[in-house]
Amino acid sequence: MKYFNPGIESVHKVNFVDENNVFVGFDYSSQCCENFGWHIDEPSGKTILDEHQSIEEVNKALEGWVFDPTYFEEDREEKSMYDERNKAIFRLVKEDQELFLYLFNNHNGYYSHGFQMFKEGVTLHNGWL
């Protein structure tokens, strides 16, 4: 699997693509009152990778991992009218191991980030967090 973060002001996306041509993209355009990003966790909940690590470091750690395109979970929590916490969760597998990619956006109800998962041009999952 490869992670792409162009780091260019005009391109506000992060992308993950595996050797089976399964792609997950996430809109990374910052708006205002939000806390958004991504992280990869072990099944125990321990974060092992996140947006603060270098592209090279993430790509090295993701070698040999692929998406399970049949797994998708969305978690939405509205703590109050001005406090929404949204997550899209994707499963990664490597032999008998698993990890989970979390895309998240915690915001005040006015800001959102699009995401999509597709394989060979066919959309499997998409939405807004």
N, C-alpha and C positions, 0 to 999 in steps of 0.2 A: 504494500500500500504506500502511496505517496501523498504527502501533504503539500499544498500550495497556498502561499500567502504572498501575493504580488508586492505588497508593501508600497504600492503606488497610489498616490492620492486619488487618481481618477478611477481606480479599480478597487471597489470596496467589497470584496468577496474572499472567503476562504473556502478551499476545496480539498476533498479527499477522494482519491480514486484508487481502486484496487486492480489486481492483475486480471480480474474477470470483467473489467470495464464497468464496474458498479461505481457510481459517482454520488457523492453527497456535497452539496454546496450550501453556503450560509451567507446571507447578506450581512456585511460588516460595516455598513454606513452608520456612523454614530449620529444621533439626533440631539438628545438633550438629557432628560432626567431618566436615565436607564443604566443598568449594569448588565452587560451582555458578554457572551464569549462562548468558549468551548473547553471541555476537558475530557480526558479518557481515564476511566476508573476500572479497577479490578472489581470482580463481583462482590468483594467485601465492602466496597465503597471507598477504598483508598485511591486517591487521585495519583496517577503515575505520569501523566503528560498533560500539558495545558499550553495556552497561547503565549505564555511567558518564556517558553523554551525556544531555542533556535530551530529553524526549519531543518537544518542538518540533524540535530539531535532527535527531533520528532521522527524524521524519515528513517533514521537508523533503528529506532525503537519499533517502528511499524513494519519492518521487513518481514515478509512472509504472512502477514495478517490480511484477511479478506473480510468483507461485509457478509453478514447473513441477510440476504435481501428479503427473507420471509419475516424478519423480526423488526417491529417498529412499535414504539410506545410514545405517547404524548401525555404529559402531565401538566395540568393547568390548575393553579391555585390562586384564588382571589382572597387575599387577607382582608382587604378593605376596598372601598371604591377607588382608592388611589394607590393600591399596592397589589400588583399582579406578578406572579412568578410562573413562568412558562418554560417547559423543557421538551425537546424532542430527543428521543433516545434510540440509538442504533447499536446493534450487536456486531462485534468483530470476533472472528474465530481464527484459530491457528492450531491445527491438529485437534487435541482434546481440551484446549484452553479457550477462554473467552474474556473479552474486555467489552466495555460499553462506552460509546461516544455520546456525550451529552452536549447538545446545543442549548443555550439558555438565554433568557432575557427576563430580568426583573425590572419592572417599570411602573409608572404611575397611571397606566391605562391609555396613554395617548401615542405610544411609540411601538413599532413592531419591526421584526426582522424576518424576511422570507427565508425558507429553506426548501430544498428539494433533494430527493433521491431518485436517480434513474439508472437504468441499465440499457445500454445500446440505444439511446434515444427514447425509451419508453419510461414514462414517469411511474414510479412505484409509490412514492409518498411525497407530498408537498404541503405547505401551509405557512402560517405566520405565527411567530412567537412574540 
